[in-house]
Amino acid sequence: MDFVKTKKTPGKKKVKPHTPRNRRKVSRLPVSAIIRSIGSGTLKVFVFLSVLTVISLTFVMFYNYLLTSPYMKLENVEILGADEDMKNELLQMCGLTSERGLLSLKLESLKRKIEKHPWVRTATVERRFPHTLIVQVEKQEPVMLVLMDQLFYMNGQGQLFKPVQPHEEMDFPVLTGLSGTETDQGEKLGRTLHVLSALKGEEGCWSLQNLSEIHLGRNGGISLYFNHIQAAINISWQNPARDMKGLKQVTKHLNESGKIDLVTQIDLNHVDGAVVSFKRNQV
């Protein structure tokens, strides 16, 4: 049998249409099922909000009960760091009575109110359950009186904290030379404190207890007046300890020469030494 070879004629290949193997089937829910699903979610949200509201109201009611509860009444106020007069003033000023509830007190507001008292520098306030309020005050400590349009107390931080009343203590050195309108008043008070701190270490006639006045001159100079000598002592505020050492040497010589009572001024602001001024026609 003869086999006849046939040639394949070139041509276009037939392309079979592509049929996706894994086509997803889309299922459609009926409208009633969707409505039921939405309704179920809304109900859950409503129930959650209702429970949350009940819990919140319960806490509010419980808190309000505690505010007025007799088990949380303010029965004891301990004020530390104050004398009896100040304690009574603070109690009246802040309205701290047994009618108040311990939880109803706003501590920060109470602290600010207490610190408005002129003799209170700082205060801390805390609750001690169930019936006690603890108030710790730091009193103002005056170190000097400052004379301007009226007499003021000055504390150890250079702050003028209250006017001096006639019945109050005045046994402090007096600062003069301020008008109250200076733009550099704080700086001048700071210089005065620097001089006072140097005098704290002195004893005897040159001690801080025997200082009667500090005068601030217009040129920035500082003059000291002591009880035992009728003379102005001019010193520099930058190095008052050095000047006090020189003052002791000068006054020792004046005492030995018998001229100490004739002195009107001792100026220690000179590089070469002290300059002493005497009463006229007395030396």
C-alpha positions in Angstrom: 0.0 0.0 0.0 1.4 3.3 -1.0 1.4 6.2 1.5 0.9 9.6 0.1 2.5 12.6 2.2 0.5 15.6 2.4 1.8 19.0 3.3 0.2 21.2 5.9 -0.6 24.5 4.5 0.3 27.3 6.9 -2.6 29.2 8.3 -4.1 30.7 11.4 -4.6 28.5 14.4 -8.0 28.3 15.7 -8.2 29.8 19.2 -10.7 28.2 21.5 -12.6 30.6 23.7 -11.3 30.8 27.3 -13.6 29.4 29.8 -12.8 30.3 33.4 -12.3 27.3 35.5 -13.3 28.7 38.9 -16.1 31.2 38.3 -17.6 32.4 41.7 -21.2 32.0 42.1 -22.9 35.1 43.5 -25.7 34.4 45.8 -28.3 37.0 46.3 -30.0 37.3 49.7 -33.7 38.1 49.8 -34.7 41.6 50.9 -36.4 40.3 54.0 -33.1 38.7 55.2 -31.2 41.9 54.8 -33.8 43.9 56.7 -33.7 41.3 59.5 -29.9 41.6 59.6 -30.0 45.4 59.9 -32.7 45.3 62.5 -30.6 42.8 64.6 -27.5 45.1 64.5 -29.6 48.2 65.4 -31.1 46.3 68.3 -27.6 45.3 69.6 -26.4 48.9 69.4 -29.5 50.1 71.2 -29.1 47.5 74.0 -25.4 48.4 74.4 -26.2 52.1 74.7 -29.0 51.4 77.1 -26.7 49.3 79.4 -24.0 52.0 79.2 -26.5 54.7 80.1 -27.8 52.7 83.1 -24.2 52.1 84.3 -23.4 55.8 83.9 -26.5 56.9 85.8 -25.8 54.4 88.5 -22.3 55.9 89.0 -23.6 59.5 89.0 -26.3 58.6 91.5 -23.7 56.8 93.7 -21.3 59.7 93.5 -24.0 62.2 94.4 -24.9 60.0 97.3 -21.3 60.1 98.5 -21.2 63.9 98.2 -24.0 64.2 100.7 -23.5 61.0 102.7 -23.2 61.4 106.4 -20.4 58.8 106.2 -18.3 61.4 104.2 -19.0 64.6 106.1 -16.2 67.0 107.0 -15.8 66.6 110.7 -12.2 67.5 111.3 -9.9 70.1 109.7 -6.2 70.0 110.7 -4.3 73.1 109.8 -0.6 72.7 110.3 2.0 75.5 110.5 -0.4 78.2 111.7 -1.3 79.7 115.0 -4.8 79.7 116.4 -5.8 83.1 115.1 -4.7 82.2 111.6 -6.5 78.8 111.8 -9.8 80.6 112.7 -9.3 83.1 109.9 -8.7 80.3 107.3 -11.7 78.3 108.5 -14.0 81.3 108.2 -12.4 82.5 104.9 -12.8 79.1 103.2 -16.2 78.2 104.7 -14.9 74.9 106.1 -17.8 73.7 108.3 -19.3 70.3 109.2 -22.0 70.9 106.7 -19.6 70.3 103.8 -19.0 66.9 102.3 -15.4 65.8 102.1 -15.7 64.7 98.5 -17.4 67.9 97.5 -14.3 70.0 98.3 -12.4 71.2 95.3 -8.8 70.9 96.6 -7.1 73.1 94.0 -9.6 75.9 94.4 -9.3 75.6 98.2 -5.5 75.8 98.0 -5.7 79.0 95.9 -8.2 80.5 98.4 -6.0 79.7 101.4 -2.9 81.3 99.7 -4.8 84.6 99.3 -4.4 85.0 103.1 -1.6 87.6 103.4 0.4 85.6 105.9 0.3 82.3 103.9 3.1 81.9 101.4 2.2 78.4 100.2 -0.3 75.7 101.1 -1.0 72.0 100.4 -4.4 70.4 100.9 -5.3 66.7 101.1 -8.3 64.5 102.1 -7.9 61.8 104.7 -11.0 59.6 104.5 -13.5 59.4 105.9 -13.9 62.7 107.7 -10.6 64.7 107.8 -9.1 67.5 105.7 -5.3 68.2 106.2 -4.1 71.7 105.4 -0.3 72.4 105.6 0.6 76.1 105.3 4.0 77.8 105.1 3.8 81.2 106.8 5.4 84.3 105.4 8.6 85.2 107.3 9.4 88.9 107.2 13.1 89.9 107.2 12.7 93.6 106.7 10.2 96.5 106.5 10.2 98.5 103.3 9.1 102.2 103.5 7.4 103.6 100.4 4.0 105.3 100.4 3.4 103.1 103.4 5.3 100.4 105.3 5.4 96.9 103.9 6.7 93.5 105.0 9.4 91.9 102.8 10.1 88.2 103.0 13.3 86.3 102.4 12.5 86.0 98.7 12.5 89.8 98.2 8.7 90.0 97.9 6.5 92.7 99.5 3.6 90.6 100.8 1.5 92.9 102.9 1.2 96.4 104.4 2.2 96.7 108.1 -0.7 97.3 110.5 -0.2 99.4 113.6 -0.8 96.5 115.9 1.7 94.2 114.1 5.3 93.6 114.9 7.8 96.2 113.6 11.1 95.0 115.1 12.9 94.6 111.8 15.4 96.7 109.9 13.8 99.3 107.6 14.7 99.7 103.9 14.4 103.3 102.6 15.1 105.0 99.3 12.4 103.3 97.2 9.6 105.2 95.7 7.6 102.3 94.5 7.7 103.4 90.8 11.1 102.0 89.9 11.3 99.6 87.0 14.3 97.9 88.6 12.7 97.5 92.0 13.1 93.7 92.0 16.8 94.1 91.3 17.3 96.6 94.1 15.4 94.3 96.6 17.6 91.4 95.4 20.8 93.5 96.2 19.4 94.3 99.6 18.8 90.6 100.3 22.4 89.9 99.3 23.6 92.4 101.9 21.3 90.9 104.6 22.6 87.4 103.9 26.1 88.6 104.6 25.1 90.2 107.9 23.5 87.0 109.1 27.0 85.6 109.8 28.0 88.7 111.9 27.9 88.7 115.7 27.9 91.4 118.3 27.4 95.0 117.5 27.6 94.4 113.7 25.0 91.7 113.7 21.7 91.8 111.8 19.9 92.3 115.1 21.6 95.7 115.6 21.0 96.9 112.1 18.3 99.6 112.1 18.2 100.8 108.5 19.4 100.2 104.9 19.2 103.1 102.6 19.3 102.8 98.8 21.0 105.9 97.2 20.0 107.3 93.9 23.4 106.4 92.4 23.0 102.7 93.4 24.9 103.0 96.6 23.9 101.2 99.8 24.3 102.7 103.3 23.9 100.8 106.5 22.9 102.3 109.9 23.5 100.5 113.1 22.1 101.2 116.6 25.5 101.7 118.3 27.1 104.2 115.9 25.7 107.5 114.6 27.3 107.2 111.1 26.4 106.0 107.7 28.3 103.0 106.5 28.6 103.0 102.7 29.3 99.5 101.3 29.1 97.8 97.9 26.4 95.2 97.4 28.7 93.0 95.3 31.0 92.1 98.2 29.5 93.1 101.5 31.4 90.5 103.5 34.8 92.0 102.4 33.5 95.5 103.3 32.4 94.4 106.7 35.9 93.1 107.4 37.3 96.5 106.4 34.7 98.2 108.6 35.8 96.4 111.7 39.4 97.4 111.1 38.5 101.1 110.6 36.2 101.3 113.7 38.8 99.5 115.8 41.3 102.3 115.0 38.7 105.0 115.6 37.8 103.5 119.0 41.5 103.4 120.0 42.0 107.1 118.9 38.8 108.2 120.7 37.2 109.6 117.5 34.4 107.1 116.9 31.7 109.4 118.3 32.8 112.2 115.8 32.3 110.1 112.7 29.4 110.9 110.3 30.3 108.6 107.5 32.5 105.6 106.6 32.8 105.0 102.9 34.2 101.6 102.0 33.6 101.9 98.3 37.2 102.9 97.5 39.9 100.8 96.1 42.7 102.4 98.3 40.7 101.9 101.5 38.0 103.6 103.6 37.2 107.3 103.6 36.0 108.6 107.0 34.1 111.8 107.4 33.9 113.7 110.7 31.7 116.4 112.2 32.9 119.8 111.3 35.3 121.6 113.7 35.5 118.4 115.9 38.7 116.9 114.7 
